[in-house]
Amino acid sequence: MSDFDLLLTGGLVIDGTAGPGAARHADVGVHAGRLTLLPPGSRAGAREVRDVTGLAVAPGFIDVHTHSDGVTLIGGETGRDLAGASVLQGVTVEICGNCGSSLFPALPERLAAMRAETRVSFGGDVGMYEGFTEFAAAHAAVPRANHLASLVGHGTLRSGVMGPVDRPATAAELETMCALLDRALTAGAAGLSTGLIYTPGTYAGTDEVTALAAVAARHGKPYVTHLRDEMSRVEEALEEAVEIARGSGAALHVSHHKTAGKYAWGRTERTLPRIAALRAGGMDVTCDVYPYTAGSTALAAMLPPWASEGGVTALTVRLADPGQRDLMRRAIAEGVPGWENTVGNGGWDRISVACAPRHSETEGHTIAELAAARGQDPLDVAADLLVAEQGEVTIISHSMIEDDVRRVLAAPYSMIGSDGVPKPGGRPHPRWAGTFPRVLGRYVRELGLLDLPTAVHKMTGMAAERFGLAGRGVIADGAHADLVVFDPGTVADGATFADPLLPPAGVHSVLVAGETVVRDGAGTGVRPGAVLAV
């Protein structure tokens, strides 16, 4: 008689905790989607036994920051291949709804207009949903290989009640937003996110966000923020986030913490001690980070916030007006109070086109290169491309330095998030396919910045605790059977900016809910994943 469905023998178990004994040799039994930790050489009975001698067995990685809300809803081979890139690197849970952008909630009368704009953010007609329950049902109809949890995006919530308008919310509108947020959190959403550099979130003041974060606090769920500025005003923006957390009572999580742009390089030497001091004083504050010096976002985010009021259609109308272009050009050159101004902090030579579906010849080139080749001003090149693509242009911004990335990775309260933007076509940022093996290969094995148990803890147990993923992120008796088996001596990212979906090396197998979704580095086609209610 078999005690287990699967028995992994001879491996080095990295259990996802940060305590003594986090790495030890043990056997791991899997039965009915749950784990049992056994002494090495236990000789337990199992329907299948895999000898993983020389390999590490860890909890499945939890990607705490993704924009993968709709990738499996795109459908077809394209959607499956994009979704599979995350799974192949060992990710068993993705947390989406970040940076203020989710696929719910909205008032019924706003759904059609919002659905028409989801292609820009998510690369296809992936829908827009009244609430978390409807979002989960849509995913259940299109099975996925790994699990998905979702935050409530403040920008989506705001647009879902008010529309994409640049004004304060009325008392009645804020009350409606709080009610929709409360309903989503009750149904299982994992927290509240903001993207305070993105429209329409950037139109909101601190008081509005604090009122919404208080709803998350009542549910014991975190306030997760893309700061209002990660560049020259990063310290001021961090203090706004602290003010929101203190005013609301919510735990604070800073998304993809960075100090980007030439005027902010090195400022992690000030932001990280500030976060450490807040923690020492009793504040519940954490952050995440990706292991690259380049970010990725929408090309429209390079323009002043007023340009996008009213949504994509209104933006393209403004971009077609030479006078409006001149105003945008001046705003980039002179700055706008409260606006991050990525180009002003770096330059068009640091902004390359990642995805322009109908103009693939621009992909991989910087806006400055395209402007020089065409004899145009860079703003006009960007404007023409946005008009031609109806706003659907993704870019890569080479805006950080390695020293800052390493400092955040090493911080004891940072966890790992890819910030992956899985959209069809083009040259997306390689972080979607490479983040976790890159940390393990480059920053653990090659550079020794982190030891293996610490790195795995950042990817698993720490993440599960922050986002309320009970029974996940650890290898322990009764835990969910989400596992990754990898070779610490060879694990490495394969994805590059030129070929961004290349799979990693050294990731041997991945289990989700006790089923093998990756075997010998290749997907099996099994899809046991679900949307998790937290």
N, C-alpha and C positions, 0 to 999 in steps of 0.2 A: 504494500500500500504506500502511496506517495504522500509525504507530509507537505510537499510544496509543488507549485506549478513550475518553479524555476529555482535553481540553486546556483549562486555565483561563489566559486571556491578559489582560495589562494590569493585573493586581491588585498591591496592595501586600502582599507576603508578610511576615507576622509569624511567624518560624519556630519560636517556642517556646523558644528559648534566651535566655540573659540576656547574651550577649556582644555585642561590637561587630558591627554589620551584622545585628542580629536583625530589623530592618525594612528591606526593600529591594524594589524592583520586580523581578519575575521572573515567568516562566510556570511552570506546574506541570502536569506530565503524569501521567496515571493509567493504569496498565496492570496487569491481573491482580491488582488489590488492592494495588499498591505504587506509590510515588511516584518521580518524577524531577524534579529542579529544573533549570530551563532559563533561559538568558538571555532577557530581554524581547524580544519580537518574533522568537522563534526560528523561526517558520513550520514547526514540526514537523507531521507528518501525524497526524490523529486522526479517529476516527469521529464525534466530536462536539466542537465547539469552542464554548466559552462566553467571551464578552467580559465580564470583571469589572472593567473600568476604573472607578476611583473607589471600589472596594470593597477590603476587607482579606481576605486568605486566611490562615487560621490552622490549626494542628492542631486536631482536634476537642477540645472541652473535656472534661476529666476531672473528674467530680464525686467528690471524695475521701470524701464523707460522706453516704450516703443510707440510708434504711430501705425501699428498693425491692425487697427480697429476693423478695417474692411478688407484685408488682403484675401481671406478665404471666401469672401462674398463676391469677389471679382469673378470667380468661377473659371472653369476650364483649366487647361494645362498651365497657362500663364500664372494664374493664381496659386495653383498647387506648387509650382516651382519656386515662386517667391516665398511662399509660406515655409517651404521645406528648407530654405537656406538657414532659417533660425533653428530649426530642429536639428539639422546636421551638426551644429556647433554645440549641441547639448542642452538647449533651452527647452524646459518642460512647462514653464509658465511664463507668459508674457503679460505685462501690465500696460494697457493702452489707455487712451483718454487723456494723454499728457498735454502739457503746454496750452491748456484751456480749450482743446479741441477733442470732442468725442462725437459719437453718432447718436446721441440722445442727451438730454430730453428736450422736448419742444411742445408748445401748444399745437393742437391738431391743425389749426389754420395756418401755421408757419411751416409745416412739414414739406409741402410741395416746393416752395421757394428754396428752402435749405437743401433739399435733395438735389436740386438742379446744380448746386455749387459743390457738392461733395467730390465731383471728379477732380477738381483742382487740388484738394487736400489728399484724396485717397486713390486717385488714378482710375476711377471707374464709377459706374452707377451702383453704389453699394448700399444705397438707401439712407434714410434718416428716420429715427424711431422716437415714438412718443415717450418711451421710458426704458428702463433697464430690462424689464421683463420682455418687451418686444424685441429689443436688441439681442437678448439671449436666445429667443425663439428663432430669430433669423439665422443665427449661427448653428443652432441645433439642426436646422434643415440642411446645412452644408457641413458635414463633419470635418473636423480638423485633427491634425496629428498631436498637437499639444494643447495645453489649457490656456485660457484667456481670462484675465480679470480686467475690469475697466474702472477708471476714475470718471467723475463727472466733470466735463470741461466747462469752465466758467464762460468762455467765449461762446460756446454752443448754447449754453443755458441762457445767456443774455440775448443772443440773436433769436433764440427760440421763444422768447417772450416779447422783446422790444423790436427785433429786427436789427440790422447792422448800422445803427445810428450813433452819431457822436454827440451824446448828451448824457447827463446823469439820469439814472432810473428814478421814476416817480415812486412814492411810497407804495402805491398799489402794485407797480411792476416788481419792486423788490420783494414784496410779500409773495407774489406769484412765483418768483424765482426761488425763494426759500421753500415754498411748498413743493415745487417740482424737485428740488434737490433733496428734500426730506424723503419724498416718495422713492426716489432712485436709491438713496442710501439704505432705506428700509428694505428695499427689494434685493440689495446685495452689491451695489456699487462700492468701490473700495476707498473712496475719499473724494476730495474736491481738488481740481487742478486749475491753475491759471497760467496764461501766457501773456504777460503784461507788456510785451513788445508787439504783440499781434493784435490786429483788429478782429473783432470789436472789443476784445478784452482790454486793450490799452485805453479805451474811452472811459473805463470805470475808475473811480477814485478809491482811495484806501478804505473809506467808510463802507462802501458797497461790498468790497471783498471781505472785510471784517465781519459784516453781518452774515454773509454766506458761510464763512469759515466757522462761525459759531454754530451753525447747523451741523457741520461735520463734527465739531467737538462734542456735541450732544450725543452723537453716534459713536464716539470714541475712535473716529477715523481722521486721517491726517489731512493737513493743508499742504499741497504739493505745488511748488511754484517755479516756473521759468521767470526769473527776476525781471523787473521792469528795465533793467540795464545790466548787461554783463561786461560792459566795456568801461568807458571813462568814469561812469557814475556807479560802478558796481557796489562800492561800499554803502552809498546812499540807498541803493535799491535793496541791499541786504537788510538795512535798518528798517525799511518799509515792511519787509517780510516779517521781521521780528515784531514790529508794532502790530501787525495783523495777528500773529500768533498769540501775543500777549493779550490783545484786546478781545480775541475770540475764545481763548483757552484751548485752541487746537494745537496738536503736535505739528511741527514744521519740518518739511522736507524740501530741500533746495535741489531743483532738477539740474542735471549736467553742469555742476558747478565749474565755472571757468572765469578767468579774467582775460578777456579777448581784446584784440585790437592793440595797436602799438602804444596807446596811451595808458593801457592797463596791464601790460606785461609785467609780471613779477608781483602783482598785488595779492596773489594768494599768500604772500608772506604777511599780509595784514588780515585778509578775510578768514583764513583758517584759524589763527589765534583768536579772532573774535568769536567764531563758532565754538571753539574749545572752551572759551571763557563762559559763554552762555550755557554750555552743557555743565560745566563745573558749578554754575550757579543754579542748576536745577531745571533748565529748560530742555524739553525734549526736542532736539533738533538734529537732523541727519542730512546727508546729501548723496547724490550719485554722480558718476563720472564715466566717460567713455575714453578708451586709450588711444586717442588720436589728437593731432593738433589742428584738424579741420572739422568744421561743422557743416550742417546741411539744412536748408530751409527753402521757402518759396522766394522766387525772385521779387515778387511784389513786396516782400518785407524789407527790401532795400529802399523803398520809397517812403516819404513821410506819411504818418498815419491818416491824415486828412484825405490822402489820395484814394484810399480804399473805402471811404464812407459810402454806404449804400450797396456794397458788395462788388462782385467781379464785373458785372455789366456796367455799373457806374464808373469803376476804375478804368475800363477800356475806353469809355467815352471821354474821360478826362485825358487819357494818354493820347488820344487822337487829336487833341487841341494843342497847337504849338504854344499858346500862351500858358496853358496849364503845365506843359513840360518845362517851360522856363521857370515857373514857380517851384517845381520839384527840384530842378537843377540848383536853384538858389538855396532851397532848404537843405540840400545835401552839403553844399559848400559852406553855409553859415550855421547850420544846426537849427533844431526846433526844441524849445524847452520841454524836457521830459521824454524826448525821443532818443533811442539808442544810437541810430545813425551808423550802421555798420560800414557803409562806404566811406563816410567821413572819418571814421576811425581806422580805416585801412586803405581802401582804394579799389577801383574796379579791376586792377590787375590781380587781386586776390579772390575775385568772384568768378568761378567757372560754371558753365552750364552743365548740369547733370542730366536733365531730362527735358526735352522739348519735342513732343511726339511727332509733330509735323515738320520739324526742322532739325533732323538728326545731324545735319552737317555742322551745327553749332556746338554739339555736345563734346565735352572735353576741352573746349577753348574758353579762355577768360573773356569777359566782356571787353576788357582793354584790347586784347588781341583782335577780336572781331571788329572793334571800332577802328583800329589802325588799318586793318585790311580793307575796310569799306570807306575809309576817309570820313568817318562820322564821329560825332561826340558820343561818348559811352552811354550817356543817359538816353540818347535817341535810339541807340542800338537796343538797349534794354526795353524801352517803350515799344519799339516796333515789334520786338519778339513777343512781348506780353499781349499786344493787340492781336498779332497773328495767331497766337496760341490760346486766345481767350483766357489769359491768366494762368494757364497750366504750364508753368515753367519752374523746375526745381533747380537749385544751385548748390554748389559746394563753396564754403567760405574758409579759406586758409588764414585763420585769424589768431591762432594760439602759439605758444612756445612750449617746448618739451618740459622745461623745468616746472612750469605751473601744472602741467598734466601729472607729472610724477608726484608733486606735493599732495595733490588731491587724492590720487590713488593710494598714497601711503597713509592718509588720515585715518585714524581708527574708527571713525563714524561714517566713512564713505562706503557705498556699495556700488555695484556695477550695473549700468544700463547702456544699451546700445544706442538709444535715440534713433533706431532704425526707421527709415521711411520707405517701406517696400511698395513702390509703384512700378507698373509695367514699363519696360523699355528704358532706353538711355543707359547712363552710367551712374547708378545710385552710389551713395557713399558705401564703402566696403564694410563699415561697422555692422550693417545688418547681417552679414555672413561671417564676420571675423572677430567680433569684440571679445568673446570669452576665451577662445584659444589664443588670442593675442596677449591677453593678460597672463595666461598660464605659461605661454612660451617665452614671450619677450620680457615681461616684468617679473616673473617668478624665476624661471630657469636661467635666462641669459643675464639679466641685470641684478637679480637678487633683491629687488626692491621690496618684495613680499615673500614670506615663506608660503608653502603650499596650503597648510591648513587655514592660514589667515585669508589667503585669496579665495579659497573655496567658501569660507564663512561669509565673505562679502557677497558672494554670488548666490548664497543659499539661505542659511539660518538667519543671518541679519536681515535679509530682504523679506523673508517670510514673517519675521516678527514685526517689522515696520508696517507691513500691509495686511496683517491679520490673516495670513494664510495658515490656518491651524493644521497641524499634522504634516506640513510640508517643509522642505528646506533642511531636514535632518534625516539621518539614518538611525532609526530607533524602532524598538518593538511597537507595532501598530501604526507606524507612519505610513502615509501614502507611498505606493511603490512607483515613485518617479525617480529615476536613476540615470546617471551617465557614467560610462566606463571609458577611461582614457589612459593614454600612455604619458606619464609625466616627462619622460625623456625625449619624446618626439612631438608632442602636441604643439601646434602652431597654426596661425591663421594663413589661409591661402589667398583670400580676397585682396585685390589691389584696386587702385583707382581706375586702372585701365581695364581690369576684368573683375568687377566687384562681387560676383556671385560664386567665385571659385570656392569649393568646400575646403574645410580645414584638414590638416593632417593630425593623426593621433587620436581622433575620437572614434572609438571602436563600436560602441553601442549605446543606445538611448532607450529607456523604458518610460512609458507614460501609462499610469493606471495599471501597471503590471504587464503591459503588452509591449513588445519590442517594435519600436517605430523606426529605429536605425540599427542595422546589423552590418558589421564589417565596413562601417563608414558610409553605407548607402541606405537610403530610405526604403522601407518595406512596403509602403502603401497602406499600412494599417492606420486607422484614424480614430483613436479612442478619446480624443480631447474633448473638452467641454468649456463653456463659459462658467466660471466659478462665482458663486454668490458668497460674498465675504461678510 
